[in-house]
Amino acid sequence: MIDINGLMKEALHLEQKIRQKLQEFKKIKDEIEQSDEELQDIEIEYEDKKNSIQSILTDFLKIINECESHPNITAAQSMNISQYRRFFNTSSKRFSKLDHDIGRHLKQRLLLQPGDDFTTENSQSDLAGFSNNQSAIASLGRSQHIVNTILDYAPESLSSIIDQRKSHEDMNTRLTSLNSSNIPVLNQFMKRISSKKKRDVIILGIFIAFLIIIGIYLI
């Protein structure tokens, strides 16, 4: 049976390795956005790093399971293993998100990349109308980058608006329970809350309409 101390050292080593690999993996997204050259080399780097992280995560999970089932594990080591498992879950989610984002950006850049050596037949078909117009390709790339940036911030903006609305509704409910009809100041305050709710709805509607217009323009 493998010594528990050896397993713990291996788990620590893999944790540090995963942190390093995820940082390197994240830099690929910046390379894709900043590169003006062909992206085949970056695509190969992306696949290599992706497979490497998947392999390390698999080994890390295996070590965690072996430690948890080891008969000689101490209470302190058990606590460390619990932290390792939480780190594994967090790192797996972070890796999945990075993989999705990088894959999306890489696919978009490959579709916009001019030249005859495309990765798929679909890429050649999509760029048939743009092969003689480099300025149109650059403009489309900038537009898609702007849309991606907006979409990245959209969930946070929507969540903020929803939180504000809930806060206003809670305050409205509390003030109503105080029989505000006898307190003019509270009446004015509640009217302000109502106007802010309407403003949030208008802002959200304008934001959604803006995204729809950009989507129609890109199509």
C-alpha positions in Angstrom: 0.0 0.0 0.0 1.3 3.5 -0.9 2.4 5.6 2.1 -0.2 8.3 3.0 2.6 10.9 3.4 3.7 10.2 -0.2 0.2 10.6 -1.4 -0.2 13.9 0.4 3.0 15.2 -1.1 1.8 14.2 -4.6 -1.5 16.0 -4.0 0.3 19.2 -3.0 2.5 18.9 -6.1 -0.5 18.5 -8.4 -2.3 21.4 -6.8 0.6 23.7 -7.5 0.8 22.3 -11.0 -2.9 22.9 -11.7 -2.6 26.5 -10.6 0.3 27.1 -13.0 -1.4 25.3 -15.9 -4.6 27.3 -15.5 -2.7 30.5 -15.6 -0.9 29.5 -18.8 -4.2 28.3 -20.3 -5.8 31.7 -19.5 -3.1 33.5 -21.5 -4.1 31.7 -24.7 -7.3 33.9 -24.8 -5.1 37.1 -24.8 -2.9 35.6 -27.5 -5.9 34.9 -29.7 -7.3 38.4 -29.4 -3.9 40.1 -29.9 -2.5 37.9 -32.7 -2.5 39.3 -36.2 -1.0 36.1 -37.7 -2.4 32.8 -38.6 -3.8 30.9 -35.6 -2.9 27.3 -36.4 0.0 27.4 -33.9 -2.2 28.8 -31.2 -4.9 26.2 -32.0 -2.3 23.4 -31.5 -1.1 25.1 -28.2 -4.7 25.3 -27.1 -5.3 21.6 -27.6 -2.0 20.6 -26.0 -2.6 22.6 -22.9 -6.3 21.5 -22.7 -5.3 17.8 -22.8 -2.5 18.4 -20.3 -4.9 20.0 -17.7 -7.5 17.3 -18.2 -4.9 14.7 -17.5 -3.6 16.5 -14.4 -7.1 16.9 -13.0 -7.8 13.2 -13.5 -4.6 12.3 -11.6 -5.4 14.8 -8.9 -8.8 13.3 -8.3 -7.4 9.8 -8.2 -4.9 10.9 -5.5 -7.7 12.5 -3.5 -9.8 9.4 -3.6 -6.8 7.2 -2.6 -6.1 9.5 0.4 -9.7 9.6 1.6 -9.9 5.8 1.6 -6.4 5.3 3.2 -6.6 3.5 6.5 -3.7 5.5 8.1 -5.0 9.0 7.3 -4.9 11.4 10.3 -7.5 14.0 11.2 -5.2 16.8 10.0 -4.6 15.1 6.7 -8.3 14.5 6.3 -8.9 18.2 6.6 -6.2 18.9 4.0 -7.8 16.4 1.6 -11.2 18.1 2.0 -9.5 21.3 1.0 -7.9 19.6 -2.0 -11.3 18.3 -3.1 -12.8 21.8 -2.9 -9.9 23.1 -4.9 -10.5 20.3 -7.5 -14.2 21.3 -7.8 -13.3 24.9 -8.2 -10.5 24.3 -10.6 -12.7 22.0 -12.7 -15.4 24.7 -13.1 -12.8 27.3 -13.9 -11.2 25.1 -16.5 -14.5 24.4 -18.1 -15.3 28.1 -18.4 -11.9 28.9 -19.8 -12.1 26.1 -22.3 -15.6 27.3 -23.4 -14.4 31.0 -23.7 -11.1 30.2 -25.5 -12.8 27.7 -27.9 -15.4 30.3 -28.8 -12.9 33.1 -29.4 -10.6 30.8 -31.4 -13.5 29.6 -33.6 -14.5 33.2 -34.3 -11.0 34.2 -35.2 -10.5 31.2 -37.5 -13.7 32.1 -39.3 -12.4 35.6 -39.8 -8.9 34.7 -40.8 -8.3 35.4 -44.5 -6.4 33.0 -46.8 -6.8 29.7 -48.5 -5.7 27.4 -45.6 -8.9 27.2 -43.5 -9.5 24.5 -40.9 -12.9 23.4 -42.3 -14.9 23.6 -45.4 -17.5 25.7 -43.5 -14.9 28.3 -42.9 -14.2 28.6 -46.6 -17.9 29.0 -47.3 -18.4 31.6 -44.6 -15.6 33.8 -45.9 -16.3 33.5 -49.6 -17.9 36.9 -49.8 -15.1 38.6 -47.7 -12.0 37.2 -49.3 -11.5 40.3 -51.5 -12.4 42.8 -48.8 -10.1 42.9 -45.8 -11.6 46.0 -44.3 -15.0 44.3 -44.1 -13.4 41.4 -42.3 -11.7 43.6 -39.8 -14.9 45.6 -39.2 -16.8 42.4 -38.5 -14.1 41.2 -36.2 -14.3 44.4 -34.1 -18.1 44.2 -34.0 -18.0 40.6 -32.7 -15.4 41.6 -30.1 -17.7 44.4 -28.9 -20.7 42.0 -28.8 -18.7 39.4 -26.8 -17.6 42.1 -24.3 -21.3 43.2 -23.9 -22.4 39.6 -23.4 -19.7 39.0 -20.8 -21.0 41.8 -18.7 -24.7 41.3 -19.5 -25.4 38.7 -16.7 -23.8 40.9 -14.1 -25.8 43.9 -15.2 -29.0 41.9 -15.2 -28.3 40.5 -11.8 -27.6 44.0 -10.4 -30.9 45.3 -11.8 -32.8 42.3 -10.4 -31.2 42.8 -7.0 -32.1 46.5 -7.0 -35.7 45.6 -7.9 -36.0 43.1 -5.1 -34.6 45.7 -2.7 -37.1 48.3 -3.8 -40.0 45.8 -3.6 -39.0 44.8 0.0 -38.8 48.4 1.0 -42.1 49.1 -0.6 -43.8 46.3 1.3 -42.4 47.5 4.6 -43.5 51.0 4.0 -47.0 49.9 3.0 -47.3 48.0 6.3 -46.7 51.3 8.1 -50.0 52.7 6.8 -48.2 55.3 4.8 -51.4 57.1 3.9 -51.0 59.0 7.2 -47.4 59.9 6.5 -46.9 62.3 3.5 -43.1 61.9 3.5 -43.4 58.2 3.1 -45.9 58.6 0.3 -43.3 60.7 -1.6 -40.6 58.2 -0.9 -42.7 55.3 -2.2 -43.5 57.3 -5.4 -39.7 57.6 -6.0 -39.3 53.9 -5.5 -42.0 53.3 -8.1 -40.3 55.6 -10.6 -37.0 53.9 -10.1 -38.6 50.5 -10.8 -40.0 51.9 -14.1 -36.6 53.3 -15.0 -35.0 49.9 -14.5 -37.6 48.3 -16.8 -36.8 50.9 -19.5 -33.1 50.5 -19.1 -33.4 46.7 -19.4 -35.6 47.0 -22.5 -33.2 49.4 -24.2 -30.3 47.0 -23.4 -32.1 44.0 -24.9 -33.1 46.0 -28.0 -29.5 47.1 -28.4 -28.3 43.5 -28.4 -31.0 42.5 -30.9 -30.1 45.3 -33.3 -26.4 44.3 -33.1 -27.3 40.6 -33.7 -29.4 41.6 -36.8 -26.6 43.8 -38.1 -24.1 40.9 -37.8 -26.4 38.5 -39.5 
